[in-house]
Amino acid sequence: MLKRQLILLLSTFMGLSYSNAQTPDFSNQNCKSHILDTKMMLNNNNKSNANSSNYDVKYYRLNIAVDPAVLFIKGDVTMHFIASQNNAGSLELDLLNSLTVDSVKYNNSNISFMQLTNDVLRIIFPTNLQIGILDSVQIFYQGTPTGGGFGSFITQAHNGTSAMWTLSEPYGAKDWWPCKQTLTDKADSIDFIITNPVAYLAASNGILVARDTVNSFTRSHWRHRYPITAYLVAFAVTNYSIYSDYLVQGTDSLEILNYVYPETYSQAVTQTPITADLIDLFDSLFIPYPFENEKYGHAQFGWGGGMEHQTMSFMVNYSFGLVAHELAHQWFGNKVTCGTWQDIWLNEGFATYLTGLSYENVQPQFWSNWKSSTSNSATSFSGGSVFVTDTTSVNSIFSSRLSYNKGAYLLHMLRWKMGDSAFFQGCRNYLNDTSLAYGYAKTAQLKQHLEASSGLNLTEFLDDWYYGQGYPNYQVSYNQNGATTDINIQQTTSHSSVSFFEMPVPIYFEGPNGEDTTVVLDHTFSGQTFNVSIPFTITNAVFDPEQWILTRNNTITSLAEQRNSSNTVYFYPNPARNIVTIEFNNQQTRVISYEVLNALGQSIKSSLNKNQIDVSSLESGIYFVAITTDQGTIKKKLIVE
């Protein structure tokens, strides 16, 4: 369909109005981050530039016409608002410069406006607005959104059929509609009317209240009566097949509405029913589904992940982890939305952790694998904070390693530190806080609720794990003497921003006849020694068997085994960042020389007659140390961080 035909389509429809305006792939939960990285490389003017602090948006009515085969949009947006500052003679919205505003109406009359060069639409009123009075404007616009092949407004084919969808997070809402694109204000409700050729159906937020067909065009009217931020407003159009699953709780039921590609229908109907079980799980752990008066749903689209559009997540497929992750956002991200992009972990860290909770409770055979995969990702580099330092880079905001996986493990460790009862109660209080619910939150506000439910001061924890970088490495040694066991815990850190991570450390001990016990040690400084009673002979010890702590490259050894070993040399700490000390069981043994070799066997450094190795100048990696003594040469592996 040509642009001229789209304009004809609008003249036909826009004059009409309704009376009321198998093996889990754990990386799949984070696909959005990689997609959005690519997207932002195509859009240099990312953030909201509009000065929109002088009004409070209350309502949007979007009325658009599109054809999935044509990258073009034409329509109008009505915005209801309340002026919040005196002497307001104008207001600004975010809108891409490449979209053309045809006119702006106020009180049924055209008024002046300016499209500024920085993607800002300034509307100029004939007189100053009255503060505290509900008012409205209607903006007519059209054009070609420039989101491109990986942008916020997409046309693409599936199985030979055209499809169109939007994905506006974080800064892309303005790419296709005039709005207030900030993390400070939510519209109380929206109506979204989408007109398209009759071969297609449109999916969007809220409830479908009407769908009419006239002159080969179909108009779908979606209504959403919950507060919503601009980036969660969305639509998708293609030749969808539609079916519903239901969550039944007593006499109540919630529709789970699915818009899927016809070619994937037979597979989708076997995968989406798990959504009801997951809603039931999140209801029980946290609070009831936040949009229970409407629906939850899925609309299939062509990107390699998912997007948590409010009440209707857009999905590339219906894998268990992806379904859980996008559903989780309806609580964490949609009901309570991060108040700055620096706090994106409040959205993505929570959604990733709720994916883990889904494995723990629904598919427990994969819970341990999820923890290992998430931990390995978060610790795959030595630095990086959950707190986002550069919000101009989507690569930073949506870091799979940090915002998603390290953020999720931060929550896992809070649960360990606080206990289940206090942790989940604190999360429930956070979601139910009337100052945050259906609004925005920052990390400090989550902290307040978790501290109140647990009685703990979490300042040091968040300084280390949220603002700080890296993770700890533990070197544990123990020595059993009868029923008494001395346990020494050394800690090194992967990044200099944190000198020590204070955490409760669990260690599991086994005996020869099936005896076992787990001790939890309050580790407050490196080198700390604990004296515990173990009433059986220790045959095996495991550090953090349930994977509560974000860490890697840990060792746990028995001093008795070391003393009795034919390998008489050991050195610590290992992994190391500064000084490694060489010691021997036989105190008469002395070092003649040592040589540090890289993974290729090349000599990096050497010394004579020293029992300490300075590795501070070495790059991170695996090395081998050849230690020559008066009794021979021994080679040991060394990890440098």
C-alpha positions as CSV (number, residue, x, y, z in Angstrom):
1,M,0.0,0.0,0.0
2,L,1.3,3.4,-0.9
3,K,1.4,6.4,1.4
4,R,-1.4,8.0,-0.6
5,Q,-3.6,5.0,0.2
6,L,-2.8,5.3,3.9
7,I,-3.9,8.9,3.8
8,L,-7.2,7.8,2.1
9,L,-7.5,5.1,4.8
10,L,-7.3,7.8,7.5
11,S,-9.9,10.0,5.8
12,T,-12.2,6.9,5.9
13,F,-11.6,6.0,9.5
14,M,-10.4,8.9,11.5
15,G,-13.6,10.8,11.1
16,L,-15.3,8.0,13.0
17,S,-15.0,8.1,16.8
18,Y,-16.0,5.9,19.7
19,S,-18.2,7.3,22.5
20,N,-15.3,6.9,25.0
21,A,-12.2,8.2,24.0
22,Q,13.3,-28.3,26.6
23,T,16.8,-27.5,27.8
24,P,16.6,-24.0,29.0
25,D,18.7,-21.4,27.2
26,F,19.3,-19.1,30.2
27,S,20.7,-16.4,27.9
28,N,17.3,-16.0,26.3
29,Q,16.0,-14.1,29.3
30,N,18.4,-11.3,28.3
31,C,18.0,-11.0,24.5
32,K,16.5,-7.6,24.7
33,S,19.8,-6.1,25.9
34,H,21.7,-7.2,22.7
35,I,18.9,-6.0,20.4
36,L,18.7,-2.6,22.0
37,D,22.4,-2.1,21.8
38,T,22.2,-2.4,18.1
39,K,19.2,-0.1,18.0
40,M,20.9,2.7,19.9
41,M,23.8,2.8,17.5
42,L,21.3,4.0,14.9
43,N,19.8,6.9,17.0
44,N,22.2,9.5,18.2
45,N,19.6,11.8,19.9
46,N,18.5,9.4,22.6
47,K,17.2,11.1,25.7
48,S,14.2,13.3,26.3
49,N,15.0,16.9,25.4
50,A,11.5,18.4,26.1
51,N,11.1,20.7,29.0
52,S,8.0,18.9,30.3
53,S,8.1,19.7,34.0
54,N,5.3,22.3,33.8
55,Y,2.4,19.8,33.3
56,D,1.2,16.4,34.5
57,V,-0.1,14.1,31.8
58,K,-3.3,12.3,32.6
59,Y,-4.5,10.6,29.4
60,Y,-3.6,9.8,25.8
61,R,-5.8,8.8,23.0
62,L,-3.7,7.5,20.1
63,N,-5.5,7.2,16.7
64,I,-3.2,5.9,14.0
65,A,-3.4,4.3,10.6
66,V,-0.7,1.9,9.4
67,D,0.0,-0.8,6.8
68,P,2.6,-3.4,7.9
69,A,4.0,-3.4,4.3
70,V,4.8,0.3,4.5
71,L,7.1,2.1,6.9
72,F,4.8,5.0,7.5
73,I,2.4,6.3,10.2
74,K,-0.4,8.9,10.1
75,G,-2.6,9.8,13.0
76,D,-3.4,12.0,15.9
77,V,-2.8,12.0,19.6
78,T,-5.0,13.7,22.1
79,M,-3.4,14.4,25.4
80,H,-5.2,15.4,28.6
81,F,-3.0,17.2,31.1
82,I,-3.0,19.5,34.1
83,A,-0.7,22.6,34.2
84,S,1.5,22.4,37.3
85,Q,3.3,25.7,37.1
86,N,2.0,29.3,36.9
87,N,2.6,31.4,33.7
88,A,2.6,28.3,31.5
89,G,2.0,29.6,28.0
90,S,3.5,26.6,26.3
91,L,4.3,23.0,26.8
92,E,6.7,20.6,25.2
93,L,6.5,17.0,24.1
94,D,9.0,14.6,22.6
95,L,8.6,13.9,18.9
96,L,11.1,12.9,16.2
97,N,12.0,15.7,13.8
98,S,11.4,13.5,10.8
99,L,7.7,13.2,11.7
100,T,5.7,16.1,10.4
101,V,3.1,17.8,12.6
102,D,0.3,19.0,10.4
103,S,-1.7,20.9,13.0
104,V,-2.4,21.2,16.8
105,K,-5.9,21.8,18.1
106,Y,-6.9,23.4,21.4
107,N,-10.5,24.0,22.2
108,N,-11.4,22.9,18.7
109,S,-9.2,25.7,17.1
110,N,-5.8,25.5,15.5
111,I,-3.0,26.9,17.6
112,S,0.7,27.7,17.0
113,F,3.5,25.1,17.4
114,M,7.2,24.7,16.7
115,Q,9.1,21.6,15.8
116,L,12.5,22.2,17.3
117,T,15.7,20.7,16.0
118,N,16.2,18.4,19.0
119,D,13.2,16.2,18.6
120,V,10.9,18.6,20.6
121,L,7.4,19.7,19.8
122,R,6.6,23.0,21.5
123,I,2.9,23.9,21.6
124,I,2.1,27.6,22.1
125,F,-1.2,28.5,23.7
126,P,-3.1,31.8,23.0
127,T,-3.1,32.5,26.8
128,N,-1.4,31.2,29.8
129,L,-2.8,27.9,31.1
130,Q,-4.6,27.8,34.4
131,I,-2.8,25.8,37.1
132,G,-4.6,22.7,38.4
133,I,-7.2,22.7,35.6
134,L,-7.7,19.6,33.4
135,D,-7.0,20.6,29.8
136,S,-6.3,18.9,26.4
137,V,-4.6,19.3,23.0
138,Q,-4.9,17.2,19.9
139,I,-1.8,16.8,17.6
140,F,-2.1,15.6,14.0
141,Y,1.1,14.2,12.5
142,Q,2.5,11.8,9.9
143,G,5.7,10.6,8.5
144,T,8.3,7.8,8.3
145,P,9.8,6.8,11.6
146,T,13.5,6.4,11.3
147,G,14.0,3.6,13.8
148,G,15.5,1.5,11.0
149,G,15.8,-2.3,10.9
150,F,16.6,-2.5,14.6
151,G,14.7,0.5,15.8
152,S,11.6,1.4,17.8
153,F,9.2,1.1,14.8
154,I,9.7,-1.9,12.5
155,T,8.3,-3.5,9.4
156,Q,9.4,-7.0,8.7
157,A,8.1,-10.1,7.0
158,H,7.4,-13.5,8.6
159,N,6.7,-16.5,6.4
160,G,6.1,-14.1,3.5
161,T,3.6,-11.9,5.4
162,S,4.3,-8.3,6.5
163,A,4.4,-7.4,10.1
164,M,4.8,-4.1,12.0
165,W,5.6,-3.5,15.7
166,T,7.0,-1.0,18.1
167,L,9.5,-1.3,20.9
168,S,10.2,2.0,22.5
169,E,12.4,1.3,25.5
170,P,14.4,3.3,26.5
171,Y,14.2,6.4,24.4
172,G,12.2,5.4,21.3
173,A,8.6,6.4,22.1
174,K,9.1,9.7,20.4
175,D,10.2,7.9,17.3
176,W,6.6,7.2,16.4
177,W,4.2,9.3,18.6
178,P,4.2,12.7,20.4
179,C,4.5,12.0,24.1
180,K,6.0,13.0,27.4
181,Q,9.0,10.6,27.3
182,T,10.3,10.8,30.9
183,L,10.6,8.6,34.0
184,T,8.7,11.1,36.1
185,D,5.1,11.0,34.8
186,K,2.7,8.3,33.8
187,A,-0.6,8.8,32.0
188,D,-3.5,7.5,34.1
189,S,-5.0,5.7,31.2
190,I,-4.9,5.4,27.4
191,D,-7.1,4.5,24.4
192,F,-5.4,3.2,21.3
193,I,-7.2,3.0,18.0
194,I,-5.3,1.3,15.2
195,T,-6.5,1.2,11.6
196,N,-4.9,-1.3,9.1
197,P,-5.7,-3.3,6.0
198,V,-8.3,-6.0,6.6
199,A,-5.8,-8.8,6.2
200,Y,-4.2,-7.9,9.5
201,L,-5.1,-7.7,13.2
202,A,-3.6,-5.2,15.7
203,A,-2.5,-6.1,19.3
204,S,-2.0,-3.5,22.0
205,N,-2.3,-2.6,25.7
206,G,-5.4,-3.3,27.8
207,I,-8.7,-4.7,26.6
208,L,-10.0,-4.8,23.1
209,V,-13.4,-2.9,23.3
210,A,-14.2,-2.8,19.6
211,R,-13.1,-4.1,16.2
212,D,-14.8,-3.0,13.1
213,T,-14.2,-3.6,9.4
214,V,-15.2,-0.9,6.8
215,N,-14.0,-0.6,3.2
216,S,-11.3,-3.3,3.4
217,F,-9.8,-1.7,6.6
218,T,-10.0,-3.0,10.2
219,R,-10.1,-0.7,13.1
220,S,-9.1,-2.0,16.6
221,H,-9.9,0.0,19.7
222,W,-7.8,-1.0,22.8
223,R,-8.5,0.6,26.1
224,H,-6.2,0.6,29.1
225,R,-7.2,2.0,32.5
226,Y,-4.0,1.7,34.5
227,P,-1.2,4.3,34.7
228,I,1.4,3.6,32.0
229,T,4.8,5.2,31.1
230,A,5.4,6.2,27.5
231,Y,7.9,3.4,26.6
232,L,5.4,0.7,27.5
233,V,2.7,1.9,25.0
234,A,2.9,-0.4,22.0
235,F,1.2,-2.0,19.1
236,A,1.9,-4.9,16.7
237,V,0.1,-5.6,13.4
238,T,0.2,-8.8,11.2
239,N,-2.0,-11.7,10.2
240,Y,-2.3,-13.0,13.8
241,S,-4.0,-16.2,14.9
242,I,-5.7,-15.6,18.3
243,Y,-6.5,-17.9,21.2
244,S,-6.8,-17.5,25.0
245,D,-5.5,-19.4,28.0
246,Y,-7.0,-18.6,31.4
247,L,-5.9,-18.5,35.0
248,V,-8.7,-19.6,37.2
249,Q,-8.6,-18.7,40.9
250,G,-11.7,-19.6,42.8
251,T,-14.6,-17.8,41.0
252,D,-12.3,-15.4,39.3
253,S,-10.5,-15.9,36.0
254,L,-7.9,-13.9,34.1
255,E,-7.6,-14.1,30.4
256,I,-4.2,-14.7,28.9
257,L,-4.6,-13.5,25.3
258,N,-2.2,-14.8,22.7
259,Y,-1.6,-13.2,19.3
260,V,0.7,-15.6,17.4
261,Y,2.0,-16.1,13.9
262,P,-0.1,-18.7,12.1
263,E,3.0,-20.8,11.3
264,T,3.9,-21.1,15.0
265,Y,0.3,-21.6,16.3
266,S,0.6,-25.4,16.9
267,Q,3.7,-25.0,19.0
268,A,2.6,-21.9,20.8
269,V,-0.6,-23.5,22.1
270,T,1.5,-26.1,23.9
271,Q,3.9,-23.5,25.5
272,T,1.8,-20.6,26.6
273,P,-0.4,-22.4,29.2
274,I,2.5,-22.4,31.7
275,T,1.9,-18.6,31.9
276,A,-1.1,-19.3,34.2
277,D,1.1,-21.3,36.6
278,L,3.7,-18.5,36.6
279,I,1.1,-15.8,37.4
280,D,-0.1,-18.0,40.2
281,L,3.5,-18.3,41.5
282,F,4.2,-14.6,41.4
283,D,0.8,-13.9,43.0
284,S,1.8,-16.1,45.9
285,L,5.4,-14.8,46.3
286,F,4.6,-11.2,45.8
287,I,1.1,-9.6,45.2
288,P,-1.8,-10.3,42.8
289,Y,-1.2,-9.6,39.2
290,P,-1.2,-5.8,39.0
291,F,-3.6,-5.5,36.0
292,E,-6.1,-8.1,37.0
293,N,-9.1,-6.0,35.8
294,E,-8.0,-6.3,32.2
295,K,-5.8,-9.1,30.8
296,Y,-2.3,-10.4,30.3
297,G,-1.2,-11.4,26.9
298,H,1.5,-12.2,24.3
299,A,1.9,-10.8,20.8
300,Q,4.5,-12.4,18.6
301,F,7.1,-10.3,16.9
302,G,10.4,-10.8,15.0
303,W,13.1,-9.7,17.3
304,G,15.3,-12.1,19.1
305,G,13.8,-11.7,22.6
306,G,10.9,-10.1,24.3
307,M,9.6,-6.8,25.5
308,E,7.3,-6.3,28.5
309,H,4.7,-4.0,27.1
310,Q,2.1,-3.4,29.7
311,T,-0.5,-6.3,29.7
312,M,0.8,-7.5,26.3
313,S,4.4,-8.7,26.1
314,F,5.9,-8.9,22.7
315,M,7.7,-12.3,22.2
316,V,9.9,-13.9,19.6
317,N,8.9,-17.3,21.0
318,Y,7.3,-18.9,24.1
319,S,10.3,-20.5,25.8
320,F,9.8,-21.0,29.6
321,G,12.5,-18.5,30.6
322,L,11.3,-15.8,28.2
323,V,7.7,-16.2,29.2
324,A,8.7,-15.9,32.9
325,H,11.0,-12.9,32.4
326,E,8.5,-10.8,30.5
327,L,5.6,-11.7,32.8
328,A,7.7,-10.8,35.8
329,H,8.0,-7.2,34.5
330,Q,4.3,-6.7,35.0
331,W,5.2,-6.5,38.7
332,F,8.7,-5.1,38.5
333,G,9.0,-2.6,35.7
334,N,5.4,-1.9,34.9
335,K,3.5,-1.6,38.2
336,V,6.6,-0.1,39.7
337,T,9.0,1.4,37.1
338,C,12.6,2.4,37.6
339,G,12.8,6.1,38.3
340,T,16.0,6.6,36.4
341,W,17.8,4.5,33.8
342,Q,20.6,4.2,36.4
343,D,18.2,2.1,38.4
344,I,17.3,-0.2,35.5
345,W,18.1,-3.2,37.7
346,L,14.9,-2.6,39.5
347,N,13.3,-3.7,36.3
348,E,15.7,-6.1,34.7
349,G,17.5,-7.5,37.8
350,F,14.1,-8.4,39.3
351,A,12.7,-9.9,36.1
352,T,15.8,-12.0,35.8
353,Y,15.6,-13.2,39.4
354,L,11.9,-14.0,39.0
355,T,12.9,-16.1,36.1
356,G,15.2,-17.9,38.5
357,L,12.4,-18.3,41.0
358,S,10.3,-19.8,38.3
359,Y,12.9,-22.5,37.7
360,E,13.2,-23.0,41.5
361,N,9.5,-23.5,42.0
362,V,8.2,-24.8,38.7
363,Q,11.1,-26.6,37.0
364,P,13.4,-27.2,40.0
365,Q,15.7,-29.6,38.0
366,F,17.1,-26.4,36.3
367,W,17.5,-24.2,39.4
368,S,21.1,-25.1,40.0
369,N,22.0,-24.6,36.4
370,W,20.3,-21.2,36.3
371,K,22.3,-20.1,39.3
372,S,25.6,-21.3,37.7
373,S,24.8,-19.7,34.4
374,T,23.8,-16.4,35.9
375,S,26.8,-16.3,38.2
376,N,29.2,-17.2,35.5
377,S,27.9,-14.4,33.3
378,A,28.0,-11.8,36.1
379,T,31.6,-12.7,37.0
380,S,32.9,-13.2,33.5
381,F,34.8,-9.9,33.8
382,S,36.5,-8.5,36.9
383,G,34.8,-5.1,37.0
384,G,31.4,-3.4,36.4
385,S,28.7,-2.1,38.6
386,V,24.9,-2.8,38.7
387,F,24.5,1.0,39.1
388,V,24.6,2.4,35.5
389,T,27.1,5.2,35.2
390,D,26.4,6.1,31.5
391,T,22.7,6.4,30.6
392,T,23.5,7.7,27.2
393,S,24.6,4.2,26.2
394,V,22.0,1.5,25.8
395,N,25.0,-0.9,25.9
396,S,25.5,0.2,29.5
397,I,21.8,0.4,30.5
398,F,20.9,-3.0,29.2
399,S,24.1,-4.8,30.1
400,S,23.2,-8.5,30.2
401,R,26.0,-9.2,32.6
402,L,25.4,-6.3,35.0
403,S,21.8,-5.0,34.9
404,Y,20.3,-8.4,34.4
405,N,22.6,-11.1,35.8
406,K,24.5,-9.3,38.5
407,G,21.3,-7.5,39.4
408,A,19.5,-10.8,39.8
409,Y,22.3,-12.2,41.9
410,L,22.3,-9.1,44.1
411,L,18.7,-10.0,44.9
412,H,19.6,-13.6,45.5
413,M,22.2,-12.5,48.0
414,L,19.8,-10.2,49.7
415,R,17.4,-13.1,50.1
416,W,20.2,-15.1,51.6
417,K,21.3,-12.3,54.0
418,M,17.7,-11.4,55.0
419,G,16.0,-14.8,55.0
420,D,13.0,-15.7,52.8
421,S,10.3,-14.2,55.1
422,A,11.9,-10.7,55.4
423,F,13.0,-10.6,51.8
424,F,9.7,-11.4,50.2
425,Q,7.8,-9.3,52.7
426,G,10.1,-6.3,51.9
427,C,9.4,-6.9,48.1
428,R,5.7,-7.0,48.8
429,N,5.8,-3.8,50.8
430,Y,7.8,-2.1,48.0
431,L,5.2,-3.1,45.4
432,N,2.3,-2.0,47.6
433,D,3.8,1.3,48.7
434,T,1.2,3.9,47.6
435,S,3.9,6.4,46.7
436,L,5.5,3.9,44.3
437,A,2.6,1.7,43.0
438,Y,1.8,2.4,39.4
439,G,4.6,5.0,39.5
440,Y,8.3,5.1,39.7
441,A,11.0,4.0,42.2
442,K,14.7,4.3,42.8
443,T,17.1,1.9,44.6
444,A,17.0,3.9,47.8
445,Q,13.3,3.3,48.1
446,L,13.7,-0.5,47.7
447,K,16.4,-0.3,50.3
448,Q,14.1,1.4,52.8
449,H,11.5,-1.4,52.5
450,L,14.1,-4.2,52.7
451,E,15.7,-2.6,55.8
452,A,12.3,-2.2,57.4
453,S,11.3,-5.8,56.9
454,S,14.6,-7.2,58.0
455,G,15.9,-4.8,60.6
456,L,19.2,-4.8,58.8
457,N,21.3,-1.8,57.7
458,L,22.0,-2.5,54.0
459,T,24.1,0.5,53.3
460,E,27.4,-1.4,53.2
461,F,25.9,-4.2,51.2
462,L,24.6,-1.9,48.5
463,D,27.8,0.2,48.5
464,D,29.8,-3.0,47.8
465,W,27.4,-4.9,45.5
466,Y,25.4,-2.2,43.8
467,Y,27.7,0.8,43.5
468,G,30.9,-1.1,43.8
469,Q,32.4,-3.3,41.1
470,G,33.5,-6.9,41.0
471,Y,33.1,-9.9,43.3
472,P,35.0,-11.8,46.0
473,N,37.2,-14.9,45.7
474,Y,37.5,-17.1,48.8
475,Q,40.3,-19.3,49.9
476,V,39.1,-21.5,52.8
477,S,41.3,-23.9,54.8
478,Y,40.2,-26.0,57.8
479,N,41.9,-28.1,60.4
480,Q,40.0,-30.7,62.4
481,N,41.3,-31.7,65.9
482,G,38.8,-34.1,67.4
483,A,35.4,-32.5,67.6
484,T,36.9,-29.0,67.1
485,T,37.5,-27.6,63.7
486,D,39.3,-24.3,62.9
487,I,38.2,-22.7,59.7
488,N,40.2,-19.9,58.1
489,I,38.7,-17.7,55.3
490,Q,40.9,-15.5,53.1
491,Q,39.2,-13.2,50.6
492,T,40.5,-11.3,47.6
493,T,38.4,-9.1,45.4
494,S,38.4,-8.9,41.6
495,H,38.2,-5.1,41.5
496,S,39.9,-2.4,43.6
497,S,36.7,-0.4,44.1
498,V,35.7,-2.9,46.9
499,S,38.4,-4.0,49.4
500,F,36.2,-6.6,51.1
501,F,32.7,-8.1,50.6
502,E,31.1,-8.8,54.0
503,M,28.8,-11.8,53.7
504,P,27.5,-14.8,55.6
505,V,29.5,-17.7,54.2
506,P,28.0,-21.3,54.2
507,I,30.3,-24.3,54.2
508,Y,29.0,-27.9,54.0
509,F,30.8,-30.8,55.7
510,E,30.3,-34.6,55.2
511,G,31.4,-37.5,57.3
512,P,32.2,-41.2,56.5
513,N,28.8,-42.6,57.5
514,G,26.5,-40.1,55.8
515,E,26.8,-37.5,58.5
516,D,26.6,-33.9,57.3
517,T,26.2,-30.4,58.5
518,T,26.3,-26.8,57.1
519,V,27.9,-24.0,59.1
520,V,27.2,-20.4,58.2
521,L,30.1,-18.1,59.2
522,D,29.7,-14.3,59.5
523,H,32.8,-13.3,57.5
524,T,33.8,-9.7,58.4
525,F,37.5,-9.5,57.4
526,S,40.0,-11.5,55.3
527,G,42.0,-14.0,57.3
528,Q,39.3,-14.5,59.9
529,T,39.4,-17.8,61.8
530,F,36.4,-19.5,63.2
531,N,36.3,-22.3,65.7
532,V,33.3,-24.7,65.2
533,S,32.2,-28.0,66.5
534,I,31.9,-30.8,64.0
535,P,30.9,-34.1,65.8
536,F,32.2,-36.4,63.1
537,T,35.3,-37.0,61.0
538,I,35.3,-34.7,58.0
539,T,35.7,-36.5,54.7
540,N,34.5,-33.8,52.4
541,A,33.9,-30.0,52.5
542,V,32.0,-27.9,50.0
543,F,32.1,-24.1,49.8
544,D,28.7,-22.4,49.4
545,P,26.9,-25.6,48.1
546,E,23.6,-23.8,47.3
547,Q,25.4,-21.0,45.4
548,W,24.2,-18.1,47.5
549,I,27.2,-15.8,46.9
550,L,28.3,-14.2,43.7
551,T,31.9,-15.5,43.5
552,R,34.2,-17.7,41.5
553,N,37.7,-19.4,41.6
554,N,37.2,-20.4,45.2
555,T,39.2,-23.1,47.0
556,I,38.6,-25.1,50.1
557,T,41.3,-27.4,51.5
558,S,42.1,-29.4,54.6
559,L,45.4,-28.5,56.2
560,A,45.8,-32.1,57.3
561,E,45.5,-33.2,53.7
562,Q,48.1,-30.6,52.7
563,R,50.5,-31.7,55.4
564,N,50.1,-35.4,54.4
565,S,50.3,-34.7,50.7
566,S,53.4,-35.7,48.8
567,N,53.1,-32.3,47.2
568,T,54.9,-30.4,50.0
569,V,54.5,-26.9,48.6
570,Y,51.4,-24.6,48.5
571,F,51.0,-20.9,48.1
572,Y,48.3,-18.4,48.7
573,P,46.2,-16.5,48.0
574,N,45.3,-18.1,44.7
575,P,43.6,-16.4,42.8
576,A,45.8,-13.4,43.5
577,R,46.2,-9.8,42.6
578,N,49.3,-8.6,44.5
579,I,51.6,-10.9,46.5
580,V,51.6,-14.7,46.5
581,T,53.4,-16.4,49.5
582,I,55.1,-19.8,49.1
583,E,55.1,-22.2,52.1
584,F,56.2,-25.8,52.7
585,N,55.2,-28.5,55.0
586,N,58.8,-29.2,55.8
587,Q,60.2,-26.0,57.4
588,Q,63.7,-27.0,56.3
589,T,62.8,-26.7,52.6
590,R,63.9,-23.5,51.0
591,V,63.2,-21.8,47.7
592,I,66.2,-21.7,45.3
593,S,64.3,-20.0,42.5
594,Y,60.9,-19.6,40.9
595,E,59.9,-18.9,37.4
596,V,56.4,-17.7,36.3
597,L,55.3,-19.0,32.9
598,N,52.3,-17.9,30.8
599,A,49.8,-20.3,29.2
600,L,52.2,-20.7,26.2
601,G,55.1,-21.8,28.5
602,Q,56.9,-18.5,28.0
603,S,58.9,-17.1,30.9
604,I,57.3,-14.0,32.4
605,K,59.4,-13.3,35.5
606,S,61.8,-15.1,37.8
607,S,63.7,-14.7,41.0
608,L,66.2,-16.3,43.3
609,N,65.9,-17.2,47.0
610,K,62.5,-15.6,47.5
611,N,59.3,-17.1,49.0
612,Q,57.0,-14.3,47.7
613,I,55.9,-13.5,44.2
614,D,54.7,-10.1,43.2
615,V,52.0,-10.5,40.5
616,S,50.6,-7.0,40.5
617,S,52.1,-6.2,37.1
618,L,50.8,-9.3,35.4
619,E,47.7,-9.3,33.3
620,S,44.6,-11.3,34.4
621,G,44.8,-14.9,33.4
622,I,46.2,-18.4,34.1
623,Y,49.9,-18.8,34.8
624,F,52.2,-21.6,36.0
625,V,54.9,-21.3,38.6
626,A,57.9,-23.6,38.5
627,I,59.4,-23.6,42.0
628,T,62.8,-25.1,42.4
629,T,63.8,-26.1,46.0
630,D,66.7,-28.0,47.4
631,Q,64.5,-31.1,47.1
632,G,63.5,-30.7,43.4
633,T,61.2,-28.7,41.2
634,I,57.4,-28.4,41.5
635,K,55.0,-26.7,39.1
636,K,51.8,-25.0,40.4
637,K,48.9,-23.3,38.6
638,L,48.3,-19.6,39.5
639,I,45.3,-17.5,38.7
640,V,46.0,-13.7,38.5
641,E,43.0,-11.3,38.6
